Each structure stands twice: as C-alpha cells, then as structure tokens.
Amino acid sequence: MRLSAPSFASAARRPFSARPGNAVRPASLRFRAAPTEAPPDDPLARDAKLARVEAVLLVADEPLSPRRLADAAGLADTAEGRALAEKLKGFLDAGGSAFEVAEIAGGYQLLSRPTMAPWLARLRRTGHDLRLTPAALETLAVIAYRQPVMRAEVEQVRGVSCGEVVRQLMEKGLVRVSGRHDSLGRPQLYGTTKKFLQAFGLNTLKDLPEVFERK
C-alpha cells in the first residue's frame, strides 16, 4: 500500500540558512553577538582593544614588548600597544585593582600587587619560587653590578672560588656568557639575562639599587 504525502508537504519550505523563530541561539553565538564597545557611562570600562590587551597580558607568562603586545592583541603598531598598556595601567590603579601593569625587562606584564603577597603566599605551590643560596645571591650581585665580568674578578671580590655557583646561576637562566675578554686565554665574560630582570622586577639594569661604597 502506498502512503500519501503529509498534508504539510505543500507548505512553503524554510530556506536552509534561516533559523526557526523559536530557535535558541547557541551560547557561542550569543557571546559573539555581545556588544564589543564599553558602556560610555563607566569611566573604567574597557573598549574592545583595551580588553584584548588585558586578556593578552593576563595569559602571558613573561613580559611582552610593545611590539609583541601589538601583534598578539591585533593592534595597529608598537605605539598603540604602548599607549594601551599605559592606559590599562592607569585604569587598574584608579580602580583599586589587586593587579598592576608593570614594566619589566623591557616589556609589560600583568602582576599582582606586592600588598597581595601575604595572601597569595598561602596558595603558592612549592617548587615555583626562585630559591637562591646566600652564596648564589652574592655571586649574582657581583655579576649584575660589574658585568661584563670575568669569573676571576667575581672570585676576587668574594674571596672564594665561584665556578660551581656561576654554573648553577647559568642553569637557572639568570646568568649568561656575554663575550670574551681580550686578555691571555680570552676568558669568558659573564652578564645577567632577561630572566634576571624579570625575577627581580627590573625594567633595565639602570633600575638596580644604588650601591654605596664603604669608607
């Protein structure tokens, strides 16, 4: 027996690209359709570009130069990257945020403020801190202030052999070979790295604390 076609077969078909009137838009599309511009009545609200800059800085695990920031956030150029990073810094400062935009190692990084350290220390997992022995800190300080410097000069200042300590500092990425001296045997010269600046919250070596010579 042949079945007859349904009675609604002759009704006008809905185009494939059209959605039923009672269809619920998927969440991903609902979010995508959200306004991209900030409400004009909120002085600390982010527009689309500034929001992208904040998101990029949030997930970056190292300081981003203005060029890298501009590339990652889809900005016009380095100048815009620098300007928006400074604008975000002002917003976070004015809003009393627990975070700040810091200039470190020639770039920008989103960090928690130092005043938050006592509370964050309760959640910090072991193994992530940069632990240095007093000998390593002393050796690192000599290299930082006297670079480029030969190992013999470091040992002269400290009065002890520093070969093993220098090797450990290089393994941690804080010290690197920056060249060779012109003296006999052309000994290696040592200097600090970008990771050193990042670890100690410095933008450039000029930000090192001033050292006063003992009289």
Beta strands, then each sheet from edge to edge (+ up, - down):
strand 1: 99-104
strand 2: 107-112
strand 3: 149-150
strand 4: 175-180
strand 5: 188-192
sheet 1: 1+ 2-
sheet 2: 3+ 5- 4+
end
